[in-house]
Amino acid sequence: MRKYLLAARESSAPARSWPKALIVPHAGYVYSGPIAARAYITLEPGSEVVTNVALLGPSHHVAFSGLAVPSSASFETPLGRVPVDETARARVVELPFVEIRDDAHGMEHSLEVQLPFLQEVLERFSVLPIAVGRATAAQVSEALEKLWGGAETVLVISSDLSHYHDYHTARRMDASTAQAIERLAPEEIGYEDACGRIAVQGLLDAASKHALGVRRLDLRSSGDTAGGRGEVVGYGAWSFTAARNGSP
């Protein structure tokens, strides 16, 4: 993971400010790590300011309606413990479609794989992991409003793009999805376009309301990183930043 961050730093111009939100992939690091790293280095200018991270990703193993947060006080990675933002949790569970469900988090890689990246680029922070089940984009957008905060808060949406198409088909599909994200057009993202599409759509709705600008950071697939090209998974990274110059 650190080698991907180093490579991203070497190939990118240093940033002066940091984004309000990111879309990042969540496959094994050998596949999507280089793409995710391009997103996470954009948080480094805010390493001492960002103290709260809301992390949303799809539930891959447990079916439920709405959104789910964990009851635990912290999450642990090989780099140490990350405290759960209990204040943010209390705020978001006021919504009728948000519940505390530990089973939705027990094996959810889409959220866990983001934590070491965050630990590398931020000084001290707490996180609120949110698993997205059978929910709507409007519900995600409403939850993001509860968590929006100021410059101290960053929103991270975890999503891969197309799954198991041949390389050239995936490139076409992912290019179309990228254009929809960059136009802030959630209605143009379909079922097969992104596994975390509901959270992505909710972020795009919130980004429109807050007049955020979006920038593509990377767009590749497993056929470009560590896999064959017969069946690939697409990965993209985007940052969302307030139009004014400076921090979110």
N, C-alpha and C positions, 0 to 999 in steps of 0.2 A: 504494500500500500504506500509506504514512504517513497519507494522508487518512482511510483506514478506521480506523486506530488512533486518530486524533484524534477522529473521530466516536464511536467506541466509548467513549473516555474521557469525552467530554462527556455521554453518555447513561447512564453507569453510576456507581454509588456507589463511591468508592475502597475497595479491599480492604485488610485488615490482614495477611493471610497468603496463601499461594499454594498451588495444588493439587499433588497428587502426579502426576496424569495428566490429559491432555486428549484429547478426540476433536475433530478439526477437519476441515473439508472441503479439497479440493485442486483445484478448478477454476481457470480463469483469474480473476485478482483482480477483474475487473469483475463477475463472476458470484458468486463465493463469498467474496471478500475481506471484505465487511462482516461476514459470519458468523464467519469465522476470527478477525477482529480482536477480536470479543467474547470469544473464548477467550484470545487471547494477552495481552490487558491484565491478565488475572488472574495472570500470572507476574511482573508488575512489582514487587510487594512483595519478591520473592525475587531481584531482579536482580543483587544482589551476592553472593548465596549459591549460587544454582543455577549449577553449573559443568559438569554432565554432562547430556546429553539423549539418550535412546534414542528414535529416530524410526522407526516402523514403518508401511509402507503397501503396498498391493497391487502386484504386478508386472503392468503393463499390456502389455508388449511381449515379454517372454521367458518361456517356459514352463519350469518346473523344479519339482522336488519339494523341500519344506522351505522353509528361510529362507536368504537370501543377504546377505552383507556385502561391502563393497568392499575392495580391497587398497590403495587410495589413502591417502595421508597427510592429505589435506585435500580439501574441496570449496570451489569459488570461486563467488561471486555478485557482482553489481555493487557490493555493499557491502563486499567483501573476502573473505578466506579464512576458512574455519571448519575447525579441525583435527579429524580423526577421532580418536575416543577409542580408542587402540590397546590400552589395558588392558582396556576393556570388550569389544573385539573378540576379544582372546585368550581371555577368559573364556567368551564365548558360543560360539565355534567348538569348544569342548570337547564341545558337544552333537552327537550323531551326525547330526542333521538340519539342521545349520547349516554352510554352506560359503562360501568366498570365491569370488564370481562378479562380475567387473566388468561383464560383459555385461548383467546384471540391473539395473545402475545407470546405464548409459550414457545412456539416454533416459527415465529414470523420473521423470516430473513429480510424481507423488504425494508424493515425498520432497523434491525440490528446491524446490518452491514454498513449503515451510514455512521454509526457512532464512532468507530476508530478514526474516520476521516475528520469528524468534528473535533475529536480530542486532539488531533494533530494541529489543527489550524486555529483553535480558540484557546484562550487562557483558562478561564473558569466559566462554566455554564451549567444550567439545568435543562432538561429536555422533557417535553411531553410527547410520548409516542402515541399516535392515534391510528388504529387499524380501521380501514374503511371497508364496510361490508356492503349489503344491499342498500345503498344510500343514493341520494340524488346530488347533483352538482349544487343545487340550491342549499342543501343541508351542509355540504362542505363549506360553501361560501359563508354561510351564517356562522359556522364554527370558527372559521378564520377571522371573522369580524370580532368575535369574542377574544381572540388571541393576538390581535394585530399589534398592539403596543406601539413602541417608538423605535428609536435607533438600537435599543438594547435587544430587540426581538427579531429573529429571522425565521421564515417559514420555509420548510424543506419538503418538497413533494417527491416521493420515490416512485418511479415508474420506468419500466422498460417499454419498448415500442413493439413493432410487429414480431410475431413468433413463428418460426419454423417454415418460412418460405425460402425459396432459392434466393441467392444473393441479389440478383438484379430485380426480382419482384419486391424484395424487402426494401431495396434502395428507393424504388418508386413510391411504395407505400409510406415509408418514413419521411421522404421529402414532402409528401402531401401533408402528413401530420405536422411536420415542422412548420410548414406554411400556415396551417390552421392555428398553431400555438402563437406564431409571430403576428398573426392578424387578430389575436385575442378572440378567436371564433370557436368557442367550445362545441357548438352544435355540429361542427364539421369533423369531429373526432369520433369514429365509430368503434364498435365492439372489438374488432380485430386490430385496431390501430395502436392500442396501448393498454397494458394490463392494469395500470393505475389511472385509467381514463377518467374515472369519477372525480378523483382528487385533482387531477390536472384540470378538468373542466371547472371545478369549483374555484381553483386558483385563478383561472382565466377570467371568470366572472368577477372575482374580487379585485383582480388587477385592473379591469376596466373601470370599476367603481372608484378606485384610488388613482387612476390615471398613471399607472406604472408603464414604463417602457420595457420592452423585452429584447434580449440579445441572445442570439445563438452562439454557444461556446464550442459545441462539438456535435457531430452527427456521424455515427459509424455503426458497424454491426460486429457480431462475433466473427464474421468472415474477414474483418479487417484486423482483428486483434489476435485471437488464439484458436479459432475454429476453422472447420472446412466451410465451403461455400454452397454445399448442397441444401442444407437447412440452417438458417441463421436466425439470431435474435437481434433486433435493432436497439440501439442505445442513443440517447440524445441528452444534451445538457443545455440548459437555458438559465439566464439570470434576469430578474425583474427588479427594476430600479426606478425610484422617483425621478421625474423629469428634471428637477433642479439639480444643480451641481452639489455634490456632497453626500452625506450618509442618508439612509432611508428616513 
